[in-house]
Amino acid sequence: MVERLRLTLLISLTLLTVILLWRRFKQRVMATDLPAPSHAELLSVQVAYHPDRLRVELLLPADQEVRTALLDQAHRTTYSWPARTLAGGTHVVELPLDGRPDGEHLLELATSTQRTIRRFNIRRA
């Protein structure tokens, strides 16, 4: 009886060790061979006047389609600009504000893998 229990424990411990080593190997391979994807980075948002426009500086890791929109405080789209396809690297995009009222607004920058929202103020006086 004791011999059977000893044999069962020895076999189960060996299988458990093999399973744990396999999982650790798989995690290590996934971490080194499949790095996390880089996303577009919104570097700055500035309001320029005369004429009113929004100056957006962004950094793209690769060629991507970029969509920009203005949102209200409830995160509903109030205005959107046409989508642009930009090459990888740093870009400065100027977006016309077309007489938007003074106050606090939200800018949405969206790509196929992310959505970034940044708050900005318009103050003319």
C-alpha positions as CSV (number, residue, x, y, z in Angstrom):
1,M,0.0,0.0,0.0
2,V,2.7,2.5,1.0
3,E,4.7,1.5,-2.2
4,R,1.7,2.4,-4.4
5,L,1.2,5.7,-2.7
6,R,4.9,6.5,-3.0
7,L,4.9,5.6,-6.7
8,T,1.7,7.7,-7.3
9,L,3.3,10.7,-5.6
10,L,6.5,10.3,-7.5
11,I,4.7,10.2,-10.9
12,S,2.4,13.1,-10.1
13,L,5.3,15.2,-8.8
14,T,7.3,14.5,-12.0
15,L,4.3,15.5,-14.2
16,L,3.7,18.6,-12.2
17,T,7.3,19.6,-12.6
18,V,7.2,19.1,-16.3
19,I,4.0,21.1,-16.6
20,L,5.4,24.0,-14.6
21,L,8.6,24.0,-16.6
22,W,6.6,24.1,-19.9
23,R,4.5,27.0,-18.7
24,R,7.6,29.0,-17.6
25,F,9.3,28.3,-20.9
26,K,6.2,29.4,-22.8
27,Q,5.8,32.6,-20.8
28,R,9.5,33.5,-21.4
29,V,9.3,32.9,-25.1
30,M,6.1,35.0,-25.4
31,A,7.7,37.8,-23.4
32,T,10.8,38.0,-25.5
33,D,9.6,37.1,-29.0
34,L,6.3,38.9,-29.0
35,P,6.8,42.4,-27.6
36,A,3.9,44.7,-26.9
37,P,2.9,46.8,-29.9
38,S,3.8,50.5,-29.9
39,H,0.9,52.9,-30.2
40,A,0.6,56.5,-31.4
41,E,1.7,59.0,-28.8
42,L,0.0,62.4,-28.5
43,L,2.9,64.7,-27.6
44,S,1.1,68.1,-27.4
45,V,-2.1,69.9,-28.1
46,Q,-2.0,73.7,-28.6
47,V,-4.6,76.2,-29.7
48,A,-3.3,78.7,-32.2
49,Y,-5.3,81.9,-33.1
50,H,-5.7,84.1,-36.2
51,P,-7.1,81.9,-37.7
52,D,-8.3,79.6,-35.0
53,R,-6.7,76.2,-35.3
54,L,-5.6,73.3,-33.2
55,R,-2.0,72.3,-33.5
56,V,-1.5,68.6,-32.6
57,E,1.9,67.0,-32.4
58,L,2.0,63.2,-32.5
59,L,4.5,60.4,-32.8
60,L,3.6,57.3,-34.8
61,P,5.5,54.0,-34.6
62,A,4.5,53.0,-38.2
63,D,2.3,54.0,-41.1
64,Q,-1.3,54.4,-39.6
65,E,-4.6,55.9,-40.4
66,V,-5.3,58.7,-37.8
67,R,-8.9,59.9,-37.0
68,T,-9.5,63.1,-35.0
69,A,-12.7,64.4,-33.6
70,L,-14.0,67.0,-31.1
71,L,-16.1,65.5,-28.2
72,D,-18.5,67.1,-25.8
73,Q,-18.3,66.6,-22.0
74,A,-20.4,63.4,-22.3
75,H,-17.8,62.0,-24.9
76,R,-20.2,62.3,-27.8
77,T,-18.7,63.4,-31.1
78,T,-19.6,67.0,-32.0
79,Y,-17.3,67.4,-35.0
80,S,-14.8,65.2,-36.8
81,W,-12.1,65.9,-39.3
82,P,-11.3,63.6,-42.3
83,A,-9.1,60.7,-41.5
84,R,-5.4,60.9,-42.6
85,T,-2.9,58.2,-43.3
86,L,0.5,59.3,-41.9
87,A,3.9,57.7,-42.1
88,G,5.8,56.6,-39.0
89,G,7.6,59.4,-37.1
90,T,6.8,62.7,-35.6
91,H,4.1,64.8,-37.2
92,V,2.5,68.2,-36.6
93,V,-1.2,68.3,-37.7
94,E,-3.1,71.6,-37.8
95,L,-6.9,71.2,-37.6
96,P,-9.2,74.2,-38.2
97,L,-11.5,75.1,-35.3
98,D,-14.1,76.9,-37.5
99,G,-15.5,79.2,-34.9
100,R,-15.9,76.8,-32.0
101,P,-17.1,78.6,-28.8
102,D,-14.7,79.5,-26.0
103,G,-14.4,77.0,-23.2
104,E,-13.2,73.5,-22.5
105,H,-13.2,70.9,-25.3
106,L,-12.0,67.4,-25.8
107,L,-9.9,66.1,-28.6
108,E,-10.0,62.5,-29.6
109,L,-7.2,60.8,-31.5
110,A,-8.0,57.3,-32.7
111,T,-6.2,54.7,-34.7
112,S,-7.0,51.1,-35.4
113,T,-5.7,50.0,-32.0
114,Q,-6.2,52.8,-29.6
115,R,-8.2,55.9,-28.6
116,T,-6.7,58.9,-26.8
117,I,-8.6,61.8,-25.4
118,R,-7.0,65.1,-24.4
119,R,-8.7,68.2,-22.9
120,F,-7.9,71.7,-24.2
121,N,-9.3,75.3,-23.7
122,I,-10.2,77.9,-26.2
123,R,-9.8,81.5,-24.9
124,R,-10.0,84.3,-27.3
125,A,-10.2,87.3,-24.9
